[in-house]
Amino acid sequence: MMRHPVPFRTGFLTLAACLLGTVATQASAQLLQIDASAPASEPTSGYLRMGTGTGPNGTIAINSRYLTRDGRPWIPVMGEFHYSRFPSRYWEEELLKMKASGIDTVATYIIWNQHERIPGQLDWTGDGDLRRFAELCAKHGLLLYVRPGPWVHAETRLGGLPDWVVARTTRRSNDPAYMAEVERFWGGIADQLQGLLWKDGGPVIGLQVENEYNLTGPGQGAEHIAALKQLALRLGLDVPLYTVTGWDNAVYPRGEVAAVVGGYVDEPWAASRREMPPRENYVFRFRSRVSGGLGAQTEGDARREPDADKDRDLTPFLGAEYGPGLPVMYRRRPLVAPDDIAASIVTQIGSGLNLLGYYMYHGGANPTVQGRGLEETVRTGGFNDVPLIGYDFQAPLGQYGEVNAVQDYLRPLHYFLQDHGDRLARMTLRQPQIVPGAPDDLRTPRIAVRSDGEAGYVFMNNHVRQYPMASHQDVQFEVATGSGTMRFPSRPMDVASGTYFFFPYNLDLGGIRLAWASAQPITTLSDADGPLHVYMAVDGIDAEFGFDSADVASISGKTRTQAGRIIADVAPSATRITTIRDRTGGTHRLLLLSPADARRLWIGDMLGARRLVLTDADISFADGAATLRQRGTARFSMDVWPRIPNPLGLAADRSAGFLHRYRATVPAQAIRQPAVEQLRAPGAVGPVPTTGPRGSAVQPSLEAFANAGRWTVQVPENALDGVGDAWLTIDYTGDIARLFQGSDMLDDAFWDGRKWSIGLKRFRERLADRLELVILPLRGDAPIYLDAAVRPKLATDAQIAEVRSITIEPEYKLVLTGSPALDQRGPSDQRE
C-alpha cells in the first residue's frame, strides 16, 4: 500500500475542530452506510452430489454457502503448482515455501502430453512422478486438488492433449475413441493416486473436470462433463469435491459439480495494444460471481445465463484461478505491482469468496522433447505465443522458487483466512446503499460488508490498476446491526487513491468484544500469558481500537472515552504492544504492525512453538526447524515471538523490545562475476508478423534468430560453493532472449522490462562449459503491448538488442534445528 499523508488543515477549520470536538467531526463526515442487520441465512445441503467426504483424517463437505472440515466452516487457500514443470529434486522445499506463506491446499494440472510423449507410453517417473508429489503433500500436511483435464489449456501445446489424440479423435466430446484414450490416461492417474485419496487417509480432496468448457452439441456440453465425472468414479477417483470452471458461459451438469471462478488484473491473451479498461476484479460482486475475459479458447453462447450464476444460491462462491501474477505472452506483456494483486484479492474476499484459489502460485518451466517445445503457440492452433520454456507467471514463487514481492502482500491475507476463516465463511455479503455503476466508475466509494447480522468485516477498495481513483475525505462507516447502528472510526478518515483494506466490528476476542478497529486483522497467537492479537495498520489511516467499557478494566497507552466505549489510539510498532485487561482478570495483548513490517511477517511451527517472525529473509518450516534464505548478505537477523528459550547458538539481542532479536552470520563467499564476451552484434530483423485467430503479433520464426545478437557467459566454477543458490541476472533489452548450453536451451524469456534472473543450482552440472545468450532485436514498430514505463522510445524503423550487465548474486541459507548447532548446509559455522 502506498503512503498517503493526511492533509494538514489550517486556520478556522482547525480551531473549530478543537472547539467542537467529536460532534463537529462527525457532523461533517461522509457516511458510507450499509444495512448488515439481517442474520446470515442457514446453509442448505444435498444439492451437490459429491464423492466420499469422510476418511481417517476427518470429513470434508460442502453446502450452499461454504466448505466444512470436520463440521467447521473453512476457507482454504489453494495455490497452483505444476509438478511436471519443476525439477522433482526440489519439490519438497518448494512445497514447504508454499505452506509457510499460508497455502494449505496445492492445486496441480496433470498435463497429459507431458506424461505421454511416446504414444501408448505413460511416464510417471522423474519430474512426472505424481505419486511422489502427492506423498510429499501428505508428509507436510498439505491437501492436494488434482486437475487432470483431459484438456487443461495451461498455455501448453494443444491444451495438453497429445498430438495423436487430436489427430484421430473428436476431442472434448463423448466420441468413443476420445473417451477410450481419456480412460487410459485417467486410469494411469488413478493408479498413481491409489491409497492417497482423502477417503484412504491421503491428501487428495478434489478433482476438477475438464477446463474452460463451454461447448455444446452432440456428445458435448453437460453430457460430456457428466460422462467425465462418471469415468472418474468408475476408475476409483472418489473424492470429496468435484468442480468445473464456471466462466465464459461454462456448461455443466448442475448438481453434479460445483463451479469455480477466477479473475486476472489484465488479459495477456487479448489482442489489444493499449491499457485494458478498469477491471471488474476491483469492484465488489453483488450480482454475478463470474468474471469475464479469462481467455477460454472456445466461444460459448453469450445469450444464455451462465450455469454458475444459476447455481449462485445453491453453491458456495469458490475460486480456483485468481491470478497473483500474469503470464507474459508474445503480443502482450503487462507488468503487475503487488498492490494490483492484493487489492483485487481483498475485493474478492469482500465479495463473499469462500475458497481462495490462485493460478499460478508457483511458476515453472515447460519440459521439451528432443528440443521441441510443448508450449502453446499460434502456429500449432493455440490463441497465444508463450516462451518455449519459461513459465514464470510473475507468481508469488517464481520459476526458480524465488519469493517475489507480491507474496509479501498476500501472506498477511492468508494468515487472516487461516485464523478468521471459520467465522468469515459463515458471514454473507451485504450491499451498501450506493454502489459503482460500472468498473470504470472511479469516483463512487467501493465498499461491502460480510456479516452474520451482528459481527462482520467492512471491506473498502480504492485501488484500480493503472487508473487513479477519486480520494474520499472524512469517511466513516455506518453499519446497521441486529442490535443497533455502529458508526466508526470515531474520527473520520481520509481514503486516498490506491488504498484498500478491511476492518472488523463486533469481533469476539475471547472474553472481550472489539467494537471496531480501523486496522486490518492478521492472526492471533498465544503463550502462557494469554493471546496476542496481530493487526496491520493502513497507510494514511490512524488506527483506533474501540472496546465496550463494560468489558475492559484497563488499556495501556493512549486512550479516550466516547459513548460508553474506550478507544485506544495505537501507533504501529514492532517493538511495543498494547495490553488490555478485561473485567474477569484476563489479559489480551495487541501488536500493530506497520504495512512494511507486516510484509516481513512469517508464522510457523518453529523450535517447539508456533512463532511469529519478522525478517528480511524468506522462511520455510518443517519438523520444528526453520530454513532462512536471502540474497546478497550472509548476515541474518530476525525478530521472534514467543522467545526461543535456548538460542541454539544464535546471538540474542533484546533491543527488539517486545519481540526478541536473534542474529547469525554464515560464511560469506567471494564469488567472481561472470566473464561476458559479445560474439556477434545483432543484425536487422524484419517486421513482426501478424496472423492467427486474433490477427495480432506472433513470434518470429526460428530463421529470424540468424540476426540475433550473441554473447558468451562463463559462470565461475565457485558460483555455487557454500551457498544455497546463485542467481544469474541479465539486464538487457530486446524482443526474445534465449540461454543455451551447447545445443540445449536452458531457458528463454520475452522481454517485458524486468531483469531476467536465473537460479543456477538446477544447472550445477552444466556450468563448466560456457553459456550462450541470444537476443533477438526489438523493433520500434513491433505491434506488441509493453507497459508505458518500460517501453523503449524507438523510431519506427529502429531496433534494440543490448546487454547492460550480467551479474551473479549468492543466495545464503541458514537452517535452525532443535540441536545446539546451526546448520548452514555448507562450510563450518561462523556466528556473531
C-alpha positions in Angstrom: 0.0 0.0 0.0 1.3 3.4 -0.9 1.8 6.0 1.8 -0.7 8.8 1.6 -0.2 11.6 4.1 -3.3 13.1 5.8 -3.9 16.6 4.6 -2.9 19.3 7.1 -5.8 21.7 7.8 -5.1 25.2 9.0 -7.0 28.4 10.2 -10.6 28.4 11.3 -11.3 24.8 10.5 -8.6 23.6 12.8 -9.8 25.9 15.6 -13.4 24.8 15.0 -12.4 21.2 15.2 -10.6 21.8 18.5 -13.6 23.7 20.0 -16.4 21.4 18.8 -14.5 18.1 19.0 -16.2 14.9 18.1 -19.6 16.4 17.3 -18.2 18.7 14.6 -16.1 16.0 13.0 -19.0 13.5 12.9 -21.4 16.2 11.5 -19.0 16.8 8.6 -18.3 13.1 7.9 -19.0 11.3 4.6 -21.1 8.4 5.9 -20.8 5.2 3.9 -24.0 3.4 5.0 -24.8 -0.3 4.8 -27.6 -2.4 6.4 -26.0 -5.6 7.7 -28.6 -6.3 10.3 -30.3 -9.4 8.9 -29.0 -12.7 10.3 -27.0 -14.8 7.9 -29.2 -17.5 6.3 -28.6 -21.1 7.3 -26.8 -23.1 4.6 -28.6 -26.0 2.9 -27.1 -29.3 1.8 -28.0 -32.1 -0.6 -28.0 -30.2 -3.9 -24.4 -31.1 -4.8 -23.7 -34.8 -5.3 -20.1 -35.2 -4.4 -17.9 -38.2 -3.5 -16.8 -39.7 -0.3 -16.0 -37.0 2.2 -15.0 -39.0 5.3 -11.7 -40.7 5.8 -9.2 -41.4 8.6 -8.2 -37.7 8.7 -11.8 -36.4 9.1 -14.6 -35.1 7.0 -14.7 -32.6 4.2 -18.1 -31.4 3.0 -19.8 -28.7 1.0 -23.1 -26.9 1.5 -24.8 -24.0 -0.3 -22.6 -21.4 1.4 -19.2 -22.8 2.3 -16.9 -25.8 2.7 -16.5 -27.5 6.0 -13.7 -29.5 7.6 -14.9 -31.8 10.4 -18.1 -29.7 10.6 -16.3 -26.4 10.9 -16.7 -23.7 8.2 -13.4 -23.5 6.3 -11.9 -21.1 3.7 -9.0 -23.0 2.0 -6.1 -21.1 0.5 -5.2 -23.0 -2.6 -2.1 -22.4 -4.8 -1.4 -23.9 -8.2 2.0 -25.6 -8.7 2.6 -27.8 -11.7 5.0 -30.6 -10.5 5.9 -31.6 -14.1 7.2 -28.0 -14.7 9.7 -28.1 -11.8 12.7 -30.4 -11.0 11.4 -33.1 -8.8 14.5 -33.0 -6.5 13.3 -29.6 -5.3 9.6 -30.3 -4.9 9.8 -30.7 -1.2 11.5 -27.4 -0.4 9.0 -25.6 -2.8 6.0 -27.2 -1.1 7.4 -26.0 2.2 7.7 -22.5 0.9 4.1 -22.6 -0.2 3.0 -23.8 3.2 5.0 -21.2 5.1 3.2 -18.5 3.0 -0.2 -19.7 4.2 -1.2 -22.1 1.4 -3.0 -25.1 2.8 -4.1 -26.8 -0.5 -1.9 -27.4 -3.6 -3.7 -27.5 -6.9 -2.0 -29.0 -10.0 -2.8 -29.7 -13.5 -1.9 -33.2 -14.7 -0.7 -32.3 -18.2 -1.3 -35.3 -20.5 1.3 -34.6 -23.2 4.0 -34.1 -20.5 3.3 -37.7 -19.3 2.8 -39.3 -22.7 5.5 -38.2 -25.1 5.5 -41.5 -26.9 2.1 -42.9 -28.0 0.8 -45.5 -25.6 3.6 -45.0 -23.0 2.5 -43.1 -19.9 5.6 -42.0 -18.0 5.2 -41.2 -14.2 8.9 -41.1 -13.4 11.2 -38.3 -12.6 9.6 -34.9 -12.8 6.3 -36.7 -13.7 6.2 -38.7 -10.5 2.7 -37.7 -9.5 2.6 -40.3 -6.7 5.7 -38.9 -5.0 4.4 -35.3 -5.3 1.2 -36.4 -3.6 3.1 -38.2 -0.9 5.2 -35.0 -0.2 2.0 -33.0 0.2 0.8 -35.6 2.7 4.1 -35.6 4.5 3.8 -31.9 5.2 0.1 -31.6 5.9 -0.8 -30.0 2.6 -4.0 -31.0 0.8 -4.0 -31.7 -2.9 -6.5 -30.8 -5.6 -5.9 -32.5 -8.9 -6.9 -31.0 -12.3 -6.5 -33.8 -14.8 -8.2 -32.2 -17.8 -8.1 -34.0 -20.1 -7.9 -30.6 -21.8 -6.2 -28.2 -19.4 -5.1 -25.2 -21.5 -2.2 -24.2 -19.1 -0.5 -22.4 -22.0 0.5 -25.8 -23.4 0.6 -27.3 -26.8 -2.9 -28.4 -27.8 -4.2 -27.7 -24.3 -2.1 -30.7 -23.1 -3.7 -33.2 -25.4 -1.2 -35.4 -27.2 -0.9 -34.7 -30.9 -2.1 -38.2 -31.9 -5.2 -37.9 -29.8 -6.1 -34.7 -31.5 -5.4 -36.2 -34.9 -7.6 -39.3 -34.6 -10.5 -38.4 -32.3 -13.1 -35.8 -31.8 -11.6 -34.1 -28.7 -13.5 -32.7 -25.8 -16.6 -34.8 -26.6 -18.1 -38.2 -25.8 -16.6 -39.7 -29.0 -15.9 -43.3 -28.0 -12.3 -43.1 -29.5 -11.6 -40.0 -27.4 -13.1 -41.3 -24.3 -11.1 -44.5 -24.6 -7.9 -42.5 -24.7 -9.1 -40.4 -21.7 -9.9 -43.6 -19.8 -6.3 -44.9 -20.4 -4.8 -41.6 -19.2 -7.1 -41.2 -16.2 -6.6 -44.9 -15.4 -2.9 -44.1 -15.0 -3.7 -41.2 -12.7 -5.9 -43.5 -10.6 -3.1 -46.0 -10.3 -0.7 -43.2 -9.2 -3.1 -41.9 -6.6 -4.3 -45.3 -5.2 -4.4 -45.1 -1.4 -3.7 -41.3 -1.5 -7.3 -40.1 -1.8 -9.0 -38.4 1.2 -11.2 -41.5 2.0 -8.0 -43.5 2.4 -6.2 -41.1 4.6 -4.4 -39.3 1.8 -4.2 -35.6 0.8 -6.3 -35.7 -2.4 -9.6 -33.8 -1.6 -10.8 -32.8 -5.1 -10.8 -33.2 -8.8 -11.6 -30.6 -11.4 -13.3 -32.0 -14.5 -12.1 -30.5 -17.8 -11.3 -26.8 -18.0 -12.8 -23.7 -19.5 -15.5 -25.8 -21.1 -18.4 -24.1 -22.9 -19.0 -26.4 -25.8 -22.5 -27.5 -26.8 -23.6 -30.0 -29.4 -23.9 -33.8 -29.8 -21.9 -35.6 -27.1 -20.7 -32.3 -25.7 -22.0 -29.8 -23.1 -23.3 -31.0 -19.8 -23.5 -34.6 -21.2 -19.7 -34.7 -21.7 -18.9 -33.3 -18.2 -21.2 -35.8 -16.7 -19.5 -38.6 -18.6 -16.1 -37.5 -17.4 -17.3 -37.4 -13.8 -18.7 -40.9 -14.1 -15.5 -42.1 -15.6 -13.5 -40.7 -12.6 -15.8 -42.6 -10.2 -15.6 -45.8 -12.2 -11.8 -45.6 -12.1 -11.9 -45.1 -8.3 -11.2 -41.4 -8.3 -13.7 -40.9 -5.5 -13.0 -37.6 -3.7 -15.0 -35.2 -1.5 -15.2 -32.4 -4.2 -15.8 -32.3 -7.9 -15.6 -28.9 -9.6 -15.7 -27.3 -13.1 -14.6 -23.9 -14.2 -17.6 -21.6 -14.4 -16.5 -18.7 -16.6 -17.1 -17.8 -20.2 -20.6 -19.3 -20.3 -19.5 -22.6 -18.9 -21.8 -25.6 -19.5 -22.0 -28.4 -16.9 -24.5 -30.8 -15.3 -25.8 -28.8 -12.4 -25.8 -30.6 -9.1 -23.0 -32.9 -10.2 -20.1 -30.5 -10.0 -19.6 -27.1 -8.2 -18.4 -24.2 -10.3 -15.2 -22.4 -9.5 -14.4 -19.0 -10.8 -11.4 -16.6 -11.1 -10.1 -13.3 -12.5 -7.0 -11.6 -13.7 -5.9 -8.0 -13.5 -5.0 -7.9 -17.2 -5.5 -10.0 -20.3 -2.2 -11.0 -21.8 -4.2 -13.2 -24.2 -6.0 -10.2 -25.6 -5.1 -8.6 -28.9 -5.2 -5.0 -27.6 -2.0 -3.0 -27.7 -3.4 -0.5 -25.2 -4.1 -0.4 -21.4 -7.1 -2.5 -20.6 -10.2 -0.7 -19.3 -10.6 -0.8 -15.5 -11.0 -4.4 -14.5 -14.1 -5.8 -12.8 -11.8 -7.5 -10.3 -11.7 -4.3 -8.4 -15.5 -3.9 -8.0 -17.4 -5.9 -5.3 -19.6 -8.6 -6.7 -23.2 -8.1 -5.7 -24.8 -9.8 -8.7 -22.6 -12.3 -10.5 -19.6 -14.2 -9.3 -18.3 -14.8 -12.9 -15.6 -12.7 -14.3 -15.3 -12.1 -18.0 -12.2 -12.2 -20.1 -10.4 -15.2 -18.7 -9.3 -16.4 -22.1 -11.3 -19.5 -22.9 -10.4 -20.7 -26.4 -13.9 -21.7 -27.5 -16.9 -19.4 -27.9 -19.8 -20.0 -25.6 -23.3 -18.8 -26.1 -23.2 -15.2 -24.7 -27.0 -15.0 -24.7 -27.5 -17.7 -22.0 -27.2 -17.2 -18.3 -24.1 -18.9 -17.0 -24.7 -22.1 -15.2 -22.5 -20.8 -12.4 -24.9 -17.9 -11.8 -27.9 -20.2 -11.9 -26.3 -22.1 -9.1 -25.5 -19.0 -7.1 -28.0 -19.6 -4.3 -27.3 -23.3 -4.2 -23.5 -23.5 -4.2 -20.7 -21.5 -2.4 -18.5 -18.8 -4.0 -15.4 -20.8 -4.9 -12.3 -19.5 -6.6 -9.7 -21.5 -8.5 -8.0 -19.0 -10.8 -7.4 -15.7 -9.2 -4.2 -14.5 -10.7 -1.5 -13.5 -8.2 0.6 -12.6 -11.3 0.3 -12.7 -15.1 1.9 -14.7 -17.9 3.9 -12.9 -20.5 2.7 -13.6 -24.0 4.4 -12.5 -27.2 1.8 -9.9 -28.3 1.0 -8.6 -24.8 3.5 -8.3 -21.9 1.8 -6.5 -18.9 3.6 -6.0 -15.6 1.8 -6.1 -12.3 2.6 -4.4 -8.9 1.9 -6.2 -5.6 -0.8 -3.6 -4.8 -2.6 -4.5 -8.1 -2.9 -8.1 -6.9 -3.6 -7.6 -3.2 -6.3 -5.0 -3.8 -8.1 -7.4 -6.2 -7.9 -10.3 -3.7 -9.2 -8.2 -0.9 -12.1 -7.2 -3.1 -12.9 -10.8 -3.9 -12.8 -11.9 -0.3 -15.1 -8.9 0.5 -17.5 -10.2 -2.2 -18.1 -13.4 -0.4 -15.3 -15.7 -1.7 -15.1 -18.9 0.4 -12.2 -20.7 -1.5 -9.2 -18.6 -2.4 -7.6 -20.4 -5.3 -4.6 -18.9 -7.2 -3.3 -19.6 -10.7 -0.3 -19.7 -10.7 1.1 -19.5 -7.2 4.4 -21.1 -8.2 6.0 -20.6 -11.6 7.8 -23.3 -13.6 9.4 -24.3 -16.8 8.0 -26.3 -19.7 9.7 -29.5 -20.5 11.0 -30.1 -24.0 11.0 -33.3 -26.2 14.2 -33.6 -28.2 14.4 -29.8 -28.4 10.8 -29.4 -29.4 8.6 -27.4 -27.2 5.3 -28.3 -25.5 4.3 -24.7 -25.1 1.2 -23.1 -26.7 1.8 -21.4 -30.0 -0.4 -19.8 -32.6 1.3 -22.0 -35.2 0.0 -25.1 -33.5 -3.5 -23.9 -33.3 -3.4 -22.0 -30.0 -4.5 -18.5 -29.4 -1.2 -17.4 -27.8 2.5 -17.5 -28.1 4.3 -18.1 -24.9 8.0 -18.8 -24.2 9.2 -22.2 -25.1 10.4 -22.9 -21.6 9.8 -20.0 -19.2 6.5 -20.2 -17.3 7.3 -17.7 -14.5 3.9 -16.1 -14.4 5.2 -13.2 -12.2 4.0 -15.6 -9.5 4.5 -15.3 -5.7 7.0 -18.1 -6.0 8.8 -17.7 -9.3 10.1 -20.1 -11.9 13.2 -20.9 -9.8 11.4 -20.8 -6.5 12.3 -17.2 -5.6 9.9 -15.4 -3.2 8.7 -12.4 -5.2 7.4 -9.2 -3.7 3.7 -10.0 -4.3 3.9 -12.8 -1.8 4.8 -10.4 0.9 1.5 -8.6 0.3 -0.6 -11.8 0.2 0.8 -13.6 3.2 -1.0 -11.4 5.8 -4.3 -12.2 4.0 -3.6 -15.9 4.1 -2.8 -15.8 7.8 -6.1 -13.9 8.3 -8.1 -16.6 6.4 -6.4 -19.3 8.5 -7.4 -17.6 11.7 -10.7 -15.9 10.9 -11.9 -18.1 8.1 -14.3 -20.2 10.2 -16.3 -17.1 11.3 -15.9 -15.3 7.9 -17.2 -18.2 5.9 -20.5 -18.1 7.8 -21.0 -14.4 7.0 -23.0 -13.3 4.0 -22.4 -10.4 1.6 -24.2 -7.2 2.3 -24.6 -4.4 -0.3 -24.3 -0.7 0.6 -26.9 1.9 -0.3 -24.7 3.2 -3.2 -22.5 1.1 -5.5 -20.5 2.0 -8.6 -22.4 1.9 -11.8 -19.6 0.0 -13.7 -15.9 -0.9 -13.3 -14.9 2.4 -14.9 -16.8 4.4 -12.3 -13.7 5.7 -10.4 -15.5 8.1 -8.1 -18.1 6.2 -6.2 -16.8 4.6 -3.0 -16.4 0.9 -3.2 -17.4 -0.9 0.0 -19.0 -4.2 1.0 -19.7 -6.0 4.3 -19.6 -9.6 5.2 -21.8 -10.1 8.3 -23.7 -12.6 10.4 -26.2 -9.8 11.5 -24.2 -8.7 14.5 -20.4 -9.0 13.8 -18.7 -8.6 10.5 -15.9 -7.0 8.4 -16.2 -3.9 6.3 -14.2 -4.0 3.1 -13.1 -1.0 1.0 -11.1 -0.8 -2.2 -9.9 2.4 -3.7 -7.3 0.9 -6.0 -7.6 0.2 -9.7 -4.6 -0.9 -11.6 -3.3 1.9 -14.0 -6.1 4.2 -13.1 -6.2 6.9 -10.3 -9.2 6.7 -8.1 -11.0 9.7 -6.5 -9.9 10.2 -2.9 -12.5 10.3 -0.2 -12.3 12.7 2.7 -13.7 12.5 6.2 -15.1 9.0 5.8 -16.9 7.0 8.4 -18.8 3.7 8.1 -22.3 3.5 9.4 -23.3 -0.2 9.7 -26.7 -1.3 10.9 -26.5 -4.5 13.0 -29.2 -6.5 14.7 -28.7 -4.7 18.0 -28.3 -1.2 16.6 -26.2 1.1 14.3 -22.5 1.5 14.6 -20.5 4.4 13.3 -16.7 4.1 13.1 -14.0 5.0 13.2 -14.7 7.7 15.8 -12.6 10.2 13.9 -13.4 10.5 10.2 -10.6 9.2 8.0 -9.2 10.2 4.5 -9.1 7.3 2.0 -6.6 8.2 -0.7 -6.4 6.7 -4.2 -4.5 3.3 -4.0 -5.8 2.4 -0.5 -7.6 -0.9 0.2 -8.4 -2.6 3.5 -10.9 -4.4 5.7 -11.9 -3.5 9.2 -13.6 -5.8 11.8 -16.6 -4.8 14.0 -18.2 -6.6 17.0 -15.4 -9.1 17.0 -15.3 -11.5 19.9 -11.7 -11.7 21.1 -12.4 -14.3 23.7 -13.5 -12.5 26.8 -13.8 -9.0 25.4 -15.6 -7.6 22.4 -13.8 -5.4 19.9 -16.4 -2.9 18.9 -14.4 -1.9 15.9 -10.8 -1.4 14.6 -9.6 0.9 11.9 -6.7 -1.6 11.3 -6.6 -4.9 9.5 -6.6 -8.2 11.5 -4.0 -10.8 10.6 -4.0 -13.5 13.3 -4.0 -14.4 17.0 -1.2 -16.3 18.7 -0.9 -17.4 22.3 1.6 -18.2 25.0 1.4 -18.8 28.7 0.4 -15.2 29.3 -2.6 -15.3 27.0 -3.4 -14.2 23.4 -1.5 -11.9 21.2 -3.8 -10.2 18.5 -1.7 -9.2 15.5 -3.0 -6.4 13.3 -1.7 -4.4 10.4 -2.0 -0.6 10.1 -3.2 1.0 6.8 -1.1 3.8 5.4 -2.6 7.2 5.9 -5.3 6.0 8.3 -5.0 6.3 12.1 -5.5 3.0 13.9 -8.3 3.0 16.5 -9.4 0.1 18.6 -12.8 0.6 20.3 -13.9 -1.6 23.2 -17.0 -1.7 25.3 -16.3 -0.1 28.7 -18.2 -2.9 30.4 -15.7 -5.4 29.1 -12.4 -3.6 29.8 -10.7 -2.8 33.1 -7.7 -1.0 31.6 -5.8 -0.4 28.4 -2.2 0.6 28.2 -1.2 3.6 26.1 -3.2 6.5 24.8 -7.0 6.1 25.3 -10.1 8.2 25.3 -13.8 7.5 26.2 -16.7 8.0 23.8 -20.3 6.9 24.2 -19.6 4.1 26.6 -16.5 2.9 24.7 -12.8 3.1 25.5 -10.9 3.9 22.3 -7.2 3.1 22.1 -5.2 5.2 19.6 -2.4 2.9 18.6 0.7 3.7 16.6 2.2 0.9 14.6 5.3 -0.6 16.2 7.1 -3.9 16.0 8.7 -3.3 19.5 5.7 -2.2 21.6 2.4 -3.8 22.4 -0.9 -2.5 23.8 -2.2 -4.5 26.8 -5.9 -4.8 27.6 -7.1 -6.3 30.9 -10.7 -7.4 31.0 -13.1 -7.4 33.9 -12.5 -11.1 34.7 -8.8 -10.6 35.1 -7.8 -11.9 31.7 -5.1 -10.2 29.6 -5.0 -9.5 25.9 -2.1 -8.1 24.0 -2.3 -6.2 20.8 0.6 -5.9 18.3 0.0 -3.4 15.5 2.5 -3.8 12.6 3.2 -1.2 10.0 2.5 -2.3 6.4 6.2 -2.6 5.9 6.6 -4.9 8.9 3.5 -6.9 8.0 5.2 -7.7 4.7 8.2 -9.1 6.7 5.9 -11.3 8.7 6.1 -15.1 8.8 4.2 -17.5 11.0 5.0 -21.2 11.5 5.9 -24.0 13.9 9.5 -23.4 14.8 11.6 -24.8 17.6 8.8 -26.2 19.7 6.2 -23.5 19.4 4.0 -21.6 16.9 6.0 -18.4 16.4 5.8 -15.0 14.7 8.9 -14.0 12.9 9.8 -10.6 11.3 12.7 -10.9 8.9 14.0 -9.7 5.6 14.9 -13.3 4.8 12.4 -15.8 3.3 11.4 -18.7 5.6 10.1 -22.2 5.4 9.3 -24.6 8.3 9.5 -28.3 8.7 9.7 -30.7 11.6 10.2 -27.9 14.0 13.1 -26.5 12.0 13.2 -23.2 10.1 15.1 -22.5 6.9 16.0 -18.9 6.1 17.2 -17.8 2.7 18.3 -14.4 1.5 20.3 -12.9 -1.4 23.4 -10.9 -1.2 24.2 -10.9 2.5 25.4 -13.6 4.8 24.1 -11.9 7.9 20.7 -13.0 9.1 18.5 -11.1 11.6 15.0 -12.0 12.8 12.7 -10.7 15.5 10.7 -13.6 17.1 7.8 -14.1 19.4 7.5 -16.1 21.6 11.1 -16.1 22.8 13.3 -19.0 21.9 14.2 -20.5 25.3 17.5 -21.8 24.0 19.0 -19.6 21.4 20.8 -22.6 19.9 24.0 -20.6 19.2 22.2 -17.6 17.9 23.3 -14.2 19.1 20.4 -12.9 21.1 19.6 -9.1 21.4 16.7 -7.7 23.4 16.8 -4.4 21.5 13.7 -5.5 19.6 11.5 -4.7 22.6 8.5 -7.0 22.9 9.9 -9.2 20.2 13.3 -11.0 20.7 16.0 -10.4 18.1 18.4 -13.1 17.0 21.3 -12.9 14.6 23.6 -15.2 12.9 26.2 -14.9 10.1 27.1 -17.7 7.7 30.4 -17.8 5.8 30.3 -15.2 3.0 31.6 -16.3 -0.3 33.8 -14.3 -2.6 32.1 -15.1 -5.9 33.7 -13.8 -9.0 31.4 -12.2 -11.6 30.9 -14.0 -14.9 33.1 -13.3 -17.9 31.0 -11.9 -20.8 32.0 -11.6 -24.4 30.0 -10.4 -27.3 30.3 -12.8 -30.2 28.1 -11.1 -32.8 26.3 -7.8 -33.0 22.6 -8.0 -33.7 21.6 -7.7 -37.3 18.5 -6.1 -38.8 15.3 -8.1 -38.3 12.1 -7.8 -40.3 8.7 -6.6 -39.2 6.9 -8.7 -36.6 4.3 -10.9 -38.4 0.6 -10.6 -37.6 -1.7 -13.6 -38.1 -3.5 -16.2 -36.1 -7.1 -16.2 -34.8 -6.9 -12.7 -33.5 -4.9 -11.1 -36.3 -2.2 -9.9 -33.9 1.5 -10.2 -33.4 3.0 -13.7 -33.5 6.6 -14.5 -32.5 9.1 -14.6 -35.4 10.2 -17.8 -36.9 13.4 -19.6 -36.0 15.0 -18.2 -39.1 14.8 -14.7 -37.6 17.3 -15.6 -35.0 20.0 -15.6 -37.6 20.1 -11.9 -37.0 20.1 -12.1 -33.2 22.9 -10.8 -31.1 25.1 -13.4 -29.3 27.1 -13.3 -26.1 29.1 -15.9 -24.2 28.8 -16.1 -20.5 31.3 -18.0 -18.4 30.0 -18.7 -14.9 32.8 -19.0 -12.3 33.5 -22.5 -11.1 32.8 -21.5 -7.5 29.5 -19.8 -8.1 27.6 -22.4 -6.0 30.2 -23.2 -3.4 28.9 -22.8 0.1 25.6 -21.1 -0.9 22.1 -22.3 -1.3 21.8 -20.9 -4.8 23.3 -18.3 -7.1 21.3 -16.0 -9.3 22.5 -15.1 -12.8 20.8 -11.8 -13.5 20.7 -10.5 -17.1 19.9 -6.8 -17.5 19.0 -6.5 -21.2 16.6 -5.0 -23.7 15.4 -6.9 -26.7 12.5 -8.9 -28.0 13.2 -12.6 -27.2 16.2 -13.8 -25.1 17.4 -17.4 -25.0 20.1 -19.0 -22.9 21.9 -22.1 -24.2 24.5 -24.5 -23.0 25.8 -26.2 -26.2 22.8 -27.1 -28.3 20.4 -27.3 -25.3 18.2 -24.3 -24.5 18.2 -23.8 -20.7 15.6 -21.0 -20.6 14.0 -18.2 -22.6 12.1 -15.1 -22.0 10.0 -12.4 -23.8 11.4 -9.1 -22.6 8.9 -7.1 -20.6 11.1 -4.5 -18.9 12.2 -6.7 -16.0 15.7 -8.1 -15.4 15.9 -11.8 -16.1 17.1 -13.8 -13.1 18.0 -17.4 -13.4 18.6 -19.8 -10.5 21.8 -21.7 -11.2 21.6 -24.6 -8.8 19.4 -26.7 -11.1 22.1 -26.3 -13.8 25.0 -27.1 -11.5 26.3 -30.0 -13.7 26.2 -27.8 -16.8 28.1 -24.7 -15.7 31.7 -25.9 -16.5 31.1 -25.0 -20.2 30.3 -21.5 -21.4 26.7 -20.4 -21.8 25.5 -18.6 -24.8 23.0 -15.8 -24.7 21.0 -15.0 -27.8 18.8 -11.8 -28.0 16.5 -11.1 -30.9 16.2 -7.3 -31.5 13.0 -5.5 -30.6 11.7 -3.2 -33.4 10.3 0.2 -32.7 7.2 -0.6 -34.7 6.6 -4.0 -33.1 2.8 -4.4 -32.6 3.1 -5.6 -29.1 1.9 -4.2 -25.7 4.6 -3.2 -23.3 3.9 -1.1 -20.2 4.5 2.6 -20.9 7.0 2.9 -18.1 9.4 0.4 -19.7 8.8 0.5 -23.5 11.9 1.9 -25.3 11.3 5.1 -27.2 12.5 3.9 -30.6 11.9 5.3 -34.0 9.6 3.2 -36.1 12.4 1.7 -38.2 14.9 1.4 -35.2 15.6 -1.7 -33.2 17.4 -2.6 -30.0 19.2 -5.7 -28.6 21.6 -4.8 -25.8 23.1 -6.2 -22.6 23.7 -3.7 -19.9 25.1 -6.1 -17.3 25.2 -9.8 -16.3 25.9 -10.4 -12.7 25.9 -13.2 -10.1 24.4 -12.8 -6.6 24.7 -15.6 -4.0 21.7 -16.8 -2.0 22.7 -17.7 1.5 20.9 -20.3 3.6 20.6 -20.7 7.3 18.8 -23.8 8.9 17.7 -23.6 12.5 17.2 -27.0 14.0 16.5 -28.3 17.5 20.1 -29.2 18.0 22.6 -26.8 19.7 24.4 -26.2 16.3 23.2 -24.2 13.4 23.1 -25.9 10.1 24.0 -23.8 7.0 24.2 -26.8 4.7 27.7 -25.5 3.9 31.1 -24.8 5.5 31.6 -24.6 9.2 29.5 -22.1 11.2 30.6 -18.6 12.0 28.4 -16.6 14.3 28.4 -13.2 15.9 
